[in-house]
Amino acid sequence: MTISLTLAKGREKSLIRRHPWVFSRAIEQINGTPEAGQTVDIYSHDGRWLAKAAYSPHSQIRARVWSFEKREIDTNFFVERISQAQLLREEVIQQGKLTGYRLIAAESDGLPGITIDRYDNYLVCQFLSAGADYQKTVIVDALRKCFPAINIYERSDVAIRKKEGLKPTTGLLHGNMPSDPVIIEENGIKISVDIVNGHKTGFYLDQRDSRYHAMKYVKDKEVLNCFSYTGGFGLYAAKGGAQRIINADVSQHALETAKLNAELNQFDTSKKRMVFLNADVFKLLREYRDQGTQFDVVIMDPPKFAESKAQLNGACRGYKDINMLAMQILKPGGTLLTYSCSGLMDQTLFQKIIADAALDAKRHVKFIERFGQAADHPVDSTYPEGFYLKGFACKVF
Ligand code: SAH
């Protein structure tokens, strides 16, 4: 007999709608003794076969579905899913001449707990769930079949693995370590990516479209790029002809890479054109406000403020605060480009927060553009949680 989980009565509804998660409270019985990450069959209370899933004994999400079809979860399965994901991205890759893109966006690509970003000839993987971790060598085999000349590096050094009973782990899975920083190109801009020590897998690919759209607001302008990381928006601002760009971040390593990136693109990095400022944005914005320093464009791309529902209220206050401060240091008619990558905050709530910030700042705001994650971060209709990044271009009067 295969190892399986039987759901409690009526608990099959979300799986019938093809949402890929099974919560612990939905399970009535475990048949057999599955190992962490092992593939199990899922049955409804009345004995209907529902799915093949990975068992996760330590997580509230007790199982994550690999397939709603009766099939082996083997190398071929992963080759199929990876090939489908690559195919979905081909148009975007070709149009943007991208050498850096998200290949696998976990649940949104039918591969729960697996994130894989491609940076030139490197694939950087995060295995975030017990199931993903259990299948690691099979996934590496599948990746090698799909991309024969590729190097594969693991960056599973993320806190979320704790919930799955997994330790952080990093290292080379196949091929060679990069001797120099890996350089990618997006929209004609070169970006060096530190796949070993950078944040997440090395770069924030999801903001590519927003960075591109930012270019039209910056010509001859004074730009403040808050939470700049390795330059991102600042590099696009330079390409878009900004007069001066201040990139602010708390990470010195990120700022050094940002400078390197500017040089890589032959942008003028003299202080009158580009500043790389090690500063806490929350303090910096207050200092600028108190000094009366003003900008034409403020870019506000903070890290995720809400990791859980319990943190959402605090996160709302944080977003309101920084956006209020940003408005206060904008010249009349200036542009605020503001984003939230907290999935728990939807676009309507984010818009409301900006509206509240405008009232507090005693400024008038018009929303002129809406943004989302780039096309290599798809959202599957069965998994709306996959839509997490949103942003606005606002005119501030
Ligand atoms: N806009 C970037 C991505 C930003 S990621 C891009 O397009 O690539 C968020 C950044 O915020 C990280 O680099 C992190 O170091 C920085 N950060 C976090 N808290 C900060 C704070 N209080 N002040 C300044 N930077 C901060």
Residues whose N, C-alpha, C, O or C-beta is under 5 A from the ligand:
A	BS01	SAH	Y204 Q207 F227 S228 Y229 T230 G232 F233 A248 D249 V250 S251 A254 A279 D280 V281 F282 D301 P302 P303
